[in-house]
Amino acid sequence: MSDTGPLTGEHLALDLVNTRPSTEDGRVDLLDTPARLATWLTLEPALAAEVGDAVPTAADLAPVHAVREHVDAVVHALLRGTRPPKAALRGLTEAARAAPAVRELGWDGVAVTAARRRAGRLGVRLAARLAEAAADLLTDDAVGRLKQCEAEDCVLVFLPAHPRRRWCSPTRCGNRARVARYYRRHKNPTP
């Protein structure tokens, strides 16, 4: 992970929200093109079944962006301790409803198999899977531990595994904070 790349490894719904980080030039969208969406999808193994061999197109961006905005609205309401917007909750429900997962039965030569499959365009399938991931996160008791990175210029969110975690990433914001703290201590040494 670099300062310009997506933060991954959090809950899938948070990884989605974190695709709009702050940079020196303001917030950037790491899913603004089909190619960048495809790159992010390769970093998210939980989405491999939805993607398969499909290649994202411009039409796939809008449903994914809509789910991201809904998840972002709910997550930030929870961080503020306020009621999540009804429209965001309804939007997530509608996204999940647009491409419900069906257990597709098959035969592998030895036994009956069942695989979860969705119908529809890639973007609609991704949006449905991401909305379901958001529902899983938002209804889990762990959501009460949700934090926003304490770095001054960072907007990323995470679920800390350790209660003392303060930054989205030790290499992204944690290292910058430690370097800044070192610089402040050594800039004006006392005689």
Backbone torsions as a table, in degrees:
resi	resn	phi	psi	omega
1	MET	NA	138.2	176.6
2	SER	-119.8	176.5	178.8
3	ASP	-63.5	-25.5	-177.3
4	THR	-98.8	-11.6	-179.3
5	GLY	-89.2	167.4	-179.7
6	PRO	-71.8	146.7	172.4
7	LEU	-84.0	118.4	178.8
8	THR	-123.6	168.9	179.9
9	GLY	104.5	-6.8	173.2
10	GLU	-86.9	-173.3	172.6
11	HIS	-58.4	144.3	-176.2
12	LEU	-52.0	-42.3	-179.5
13	ALA	-64.3	-36.5	178.0
14	LEU	-73.6	-36.4	174.7
15	ASP	-58.1	-38.5	178.2
16	LEU	-64.5	-49.5	179.2
17	VAL	-58.5	-37.5	-175.9
18	ASN	-76.9	8.8	175.0
19	THR	-86.1	12.4	174.2
20	ARG	-127.5	64.7	-177.9
21	PRO	-77.4	166.4	173.1
22	SER	-89.8	142.9	173.5
23	THR	-130.1	-178.7	177.0
24	GLU	-59.8	-26.2	-178.0
25	ASP	-96.1	8.8	-177.8
26	GLY	106.4	-169.2	-179.2
27	ARG	-74.0	142.0	178.0
28	VAL	-122.0	155.4	178.8
29	ASP	-106.5	111.8	-179.8
30	LEU	-82.3	1.1	176.8
31	LEU	-123.4	35.1	-173.9
32	ASP	-84.0	-11.0	177.9
33	THR	-133.9	159.3	176.1
34	PRO	-57.3	-37.2	-180.0
35	ALA	-65.2	-41.2	179.7
36	ARG	-71.3	-34.5	174.1
37	LEU	-63.2	-43.7	179.5
38	ALA	-60.7	-40.7	178.4
39	THR	-62.6	-45.6	179.3
40	TRP	-62.5	-39.7	-179.9
41	LEU	-61.2	-33.4	178.3
42	THR	-68.9	-21.3	179.1
43	LEU	-87.7	-6.9	-175.9
44	GLU	-117.4	87.4	-178.0
45	PRO	-59.4	-26.1	-179.6
46	ALA	-65.1	-16.2	-179.0
47	LEU	-100.9	-0.8	-175.5
48	ALA	-57.3	-39.8	-179.0
49	ALA	-65.5	-35.3	179.5
50	GLU	-72.8	-34.9	-175.2
51	VAL	-79.2	-48.9	-176.5
52	GLY	56.5	-129.1	179.5
53	ASP	-95.8	3.2	-176.8
54	ALA	-67.7	148.1	176.8
55	VAL	-114.2	125.7	-178.7
56	PRO	-59.6	145.0	175.6
57	THR	-120.6	174.5	178.7
58	ALA	-59.5	-33.5	180.0
59	ALA	-66.9	-20.9	-179.2
60	ASP	-81.1	-15.3	-176.4
61	LEU	-69.9	-44.4	-173.7
62	ALA	-58.5	-48.3	-180.0
63	PRO	-64.5	-35.4	178.5
64	VAL	-68.5	-43.0	178.3
65	HIS	-62.7	-39.6	-179.8
66	ALA	-62.7	-45.2	178.4
67	VAL	-63.5	-41.0	178.9
68	ARG	-58.9	-43.6	179.7
69	GLU	-64.6	-39.5	178.2
70	HIS	-65.2	-46.3	179.5
71	VAL	-62.4	-44.0	179.4
72	ASP	-58.1	-44.9	-179.5
73	ALA	-62.0	-43.0	-179.0
74	VAL	-69.6	-46.3	-178.7
75	VAL	-59.5	-45.9	-178.4
76	HIS	-70.6	-30.7	173.0
77	ALA	-63.7	-43.8	179.0
78	LEU	-64.5	-39.0	177.0
79	LEU	-61.8	-35.2	178.8
80	ARG	-81.6	-10.5	-177.4
81	GLY	77.2	26.7	179.9
82	THR	-113.5	168.2	179.7
83	ARG	-69.3	132.6	177.3
84	PRO	-64.6	146.8	179.1
85	PRO	-61.8	133.7	178.6
86	LYS	-58.9	-38.7	-178.5
87	ALA	-63.0	-36.5	179.2
88	ALA	-69.2	-43.2	177.9
89	LEU	-63.2	-42.6	179.0
90	ARG	-65.3	-39.7	179.0
91	GLY	-62.4	-40.6	177.6
92	LEU	-65.9	-41.0	177.9
93	THR	-62.7	-43.9	-179.5
94	GLU	-65.9	-37.9	178.5
95	ALA	-63.8	-42.9	178.8
96	ALA	-66.3	-36.3	-179.2
97	ARG	-70.4	-25.1	-175.7
98	ALA	-68.4	-24.8	179.7
99	ALA	-147.5	72.4	-178.8
100	PRO	-65.8	147.9	178.0
101	ALA	-80.6	135.5	178.6
102	VAL	-121.6	138.2	176.5
103	ARG	-79.5	111.8	-179.7
104	GLU	-92.5	119.2	-177.9
105	LEU	-87.0	144.9	179.2
106	GLY	-150.1	-178.3	179.9
107	TRP	-129.7	128.3	-179.5
108	ASP	-101.5	13.4	-179.1
109	GLY	96.5	-16.7	-179.0
110	VAL	-127.2	-39.4	-175.0
111	ALA	-147.4	165.2	174.0
112	VAL	-75.7	136.2	178.7
113	THR	-116.9	159.5	176.5
114	ALA	-137.1	124.9	178.1
115	ALA	-125.2	138.5	177.7
116	ARG	-77.9	125.8	-179.8
117	ARG	-133.1	151.2	175.3
118	ARG	-124.3	151.6	176.2
119	ALA	-103.3	157.1	175.5
120	GLY	115.2	178.2	177.6
121	ARG	-60.9	154.8	-179.4
122	LEU	-55.0	-47.3	-177.8
123	GLY	-60.7	-38.6	179.1
124	VAL	-69.4	-40.9	177.8
125	ARG	-64.6	-43.8	178.0
126	LEU	-62.7	-44.3	179.9
127	ALA	-60.0	-42.0	179.2
128	ALA	-63.5	-44.8	-179.7
129	ARG	-65.3	-41.0	178.7
130	LEU	-67.4	-37.1	176.7
131	ALA	-65.3	-38.8	176.7
132	GLU	-65.8	-39.7	177.2
133	ALA	-62.8	-40.0	177.7
134	ALA	-63.1	-43.1	178.2
135	ALA	-60.4	-41.5	177.7
136	ASP	-60.7	-46.4	-179.8
137	LEU	-64.9	-49.7	-172.1
138	LEU	-69.4	-19.8	179.1
139	THR	-101.6	0.9	178.9
140	ASP	-86.7	141.4	178.0
141	ASP	-59.1	-26.1	-179.0
142	ALA	-62.5	-20.7	-177.9
143	VAL	-60.7	-21.1	176.7
144	GLY	-67.2	-17.3	177.8
145	ARG	-91.8	0.0	-177.4
146	LEU	-53.0	136.0	179.4
147	LYS	-135.1	154.9	169.0
148	GLN	-102.8	143.8	-179.7
149	CYS	-54.1	137.7	-178.6
150	GLU	-83.1	-5.5	177.1
151	ALA	-63.2	139.4	-173.4
152	GLU	-56.4	-37.8	-174.2
153	ASP	-105.9	17.0	-175.5
154	CYS	-110.3	142.2	179.9
155	VAL	-116.2	5.0	-174.9
156	LEU	-74.8	151.5	-178.1
157	VAL	-120.0	156.4	-178.0
158	PHE	-158.2	163.7	171.9
159	LEU	-107.7	109.2	-176.5
160	PRO	-71.8	134.6	173.3
161	ALA	-79.5	-25.0	178.6
162	HIS	-119.5	135.1	-175.6
163	PRO	-63.3	-18.0	-179.4
164	ARG	-91.3	-0.3	179.7
165	ARG	-64.2	131.1	-175.7
166	ARG	-118.8	-22.0	-173.2
167	TRP	-119.6	156.3	178.8
168	CYS	-60.9	-35.7	-178.2
169	SER	-153.7	136.5	177.6
170	PRO	-64.7	-27.9	-179.4
171	THR	-89.1	-22.7	-179.0
172	ARG	-88.1	-72.3	-175.3
173	CYS	-95.0	-34.4	-179.7
174	GLY	-60.3	-45.5	179.7
175	ASN	-64.9	-42.4	178.7
176	ARG	-62.0	-40.7	179.6
177	ALA	-65.6	-41.4	178.7
178	ARG	-65.7	-41.1	178.6
179	VAL	-64.6	-43.5	179.2
180	ALA	-63.0	-41.9	178.5
181	ARG	-63.1	-43.6	178.0
182	TYR	-61.0	-45.1	-179.0
183	TYR	-61.9	-43.5	179.7
184	ARG	-61.2	-41.3	-178.5
185	ARG	-68.2	-34.3	-174.0
186	HIS	-99.8	-5.3	-179.1
187	LYS	-69.1	-45.1	-179.3
188	ASN	-123.0	75.6	-179.7
189	PRO	-65.5	142.5	178.7
190	THR	-82.8	140.4	-177.3
191	PRO	-73.2	NA	NA
